[in-house]
């Protein structure tokens, strides 16, 4: 094997992220915090965005000892906040541009159909789909600055296994969440077609149940059901979402575009016994 090919296949070359820049929305807790920590530990300069300043401050206390991390309190559903975020990123990454955009901020709402309010449906769709599109569009100049044919800029959307199947374990219908994540997965594909020629890849990760603020109640109340619903018999661990993120952001994932990658232990394809359905 030629020496040049050997170097490109070296693990450090394939999965190295040192020197890159990233924005993680919803980065102050849950999966967003895990992903921000992962990128920092890999040598990435990271900005996190979250709606509440106190949550940003708490996250920074954990993250800043690990590397170059900044935070901005911003609601990505609000045009003025997205503009502030753009300006902040421009200031932080003026020369390098933005290498990695992780669209993780999300919302959920559970209620039976008779009680499901229009405003809740609109809020979830606006956060999980509309804001992702708008923020990605508005950050294209910064992403373009970091993009090249050999090392594309990366947009990584955080979808859900609930966008791949109809969820049943929570027992409370989440109509807007499931619809929004399915829409996000397809938005990922359409953006991938449009942005690929501009040296940007767009992919989605569809996590199953991981410990986070959004899933705390569900895991506490229905943890045994969730484990039974997964072929792996358990919820996910932090490193298992971190590994997929590193792959998509690194040279190893540079030719992966328009993919929706389930990280749910196989739950989206399982058809096992669900004895709890009898009492729903």
Secondary structure, 3 states (H helix, E strand, C coil): CCHHHHHHCCHHHHHCCCCCEEEEECCCCHHHHHHHHHHHHCCCEEEEEECCHHHHHHHHHHHHHHCCEEEEECCCCCHHHHHHHHHHHHHHCCCCCCCEEEECCCCCCCCCHHHCCHHHHHHHHHHHHHHHHHHHHHCHHHHHHHCCCCCCEEEEEECCHHHCCCCCCCCCCCHHHHHHHHHHHHHHHHHHHHHHCCCEEEEEEEECCECCCCCHHHHHHHHHHHHHHCCCCCCECHHHHHHHHHHHHCHHHCCCCCCEEEECCCHHHCCCCCHHHHHC
